Amino acid sequence: MVRLRGRGRAGRRRGVAVAVAGTLLVAACGAGGSDADGTPSAAQAVPDIECVASGKVRGSGSSAQQNAMKRWIQDYQRACAGVEVAYNPLGSGAGVAQFQRGATAFGGTDEALSRRDVEESKGVCDGGRAIDLPMTGGPIAIGHNVPGVSGLVLDAPTLARLFDARITRWNHPSIQRLNPGATLPDLPVVPVHRADDSGTTQNLTAYLKAAARTSWPYPAGKKWQARGGQSGTGSDGVAGTVAQTEGAIGYFELSFAVKRGIDTVRIATGASEPVAPSTRSASAGIAEAEVAGEGGDLALNLDYRTSAEGAYPIVLVTYEIVCDRGNDPETLPALKSFLSYTAGEDGQRLLPSIHHAPLPDSVAAQVREVVSTLS
């Protein structure tokens, strides 16, 4: 693997970055680190990064990578004080839209670009087009609030019927069959979904469509289409509703379950043991994917039906979208420096501490290679 060590054109730099209101541009000074939510802690070494002398890099998009981006910016600017990096977690759709308008140097999205997106990007990428660079991943945890029940096991068909309000009591025979030793209460099921269009919804419904084909009649998409249940805005809204509602079941990134102490479901995939959501099991799930893009585009085809041992199947990959050619020459050096760090060993190594899954080594190496060719 390629390590980002040594000195770049401007050498290693430290110091205080300028804060920009409304974004995740983070002031960094000294050798502090960060806790699991991305806030500084006391003893994190300043990473060695190939810095450039100056530059401003603006990005926006996926809120799923918000904590990862916050930590990356803190650590990068601790080493490269001459560069300002800002990220605004407006959501995947807004991130793509702002990139297409030329308002940002990169966008963050939890769904690879469509053909239409790529075609439209030619208007902002001078002589080039937008490409997808996977940068971080993570499990979409299924959280529940069923008093007295922990270690709950569910499979894709049962999840599909729960979220579609076709299993309405927690002591349903399908759930009991998967949990033979559990005492399940005669409690109403309250499915909770995202009210807003979401990459998290896109990836969950893609899993249900692939792994529960006969039980999930809806297409995969960012907009929730199943019937019944309650809704919440953002992953935090869904997690909050689950935490406060007996009988609730919902979906959100793992960090939201950890933050609120919500019990999560183990998924029966056909492996010898049900798989719990974790950064390790999500990385194993992402490793089952294949690169579907061409010509520098590294969009992944996720295998939602995997039965590989220890591979969690409900995963989300966040991509940074950039121009392969035709980037703003004033932004390009700093953009390449920052993305080389985030895809590098140091940038990927910190992700499990904030409940994100690092890329498989083979994918991270490809990302670094493509970043080096951006022009």
RAVEN-V962743 format. One record per helix or strand. SS is the DSSP state (H for helix, E for strand). FROM is the first residue (numbers start at 1). TO is the last residue. Records with the same first field share a line. If there is no record, write none. Layout:
# RAVEN-V962743
SS->FROM-TO ; FROM-TO
This chain:
# RAVEN-V962743
E->55-61 ; 83-88 ; 106-109 ; 130-144 ; 153-154 ; 169-169 ; 188-188 ; 190-194 ; 230-232 ; 248-253 ; 263-264 ; 266-267 ; 275-275 ; 290-291 ; 300-301 ; 315-323 ; 357-357
H->66-79 ; 92-100 ; 115-121 ; 156-163 ; 173-178 ; 199-211 ; 234-244 ; 254-260 ; 279-286 ; 329-342 ; 345-349 ; 351-354 ; 361-373
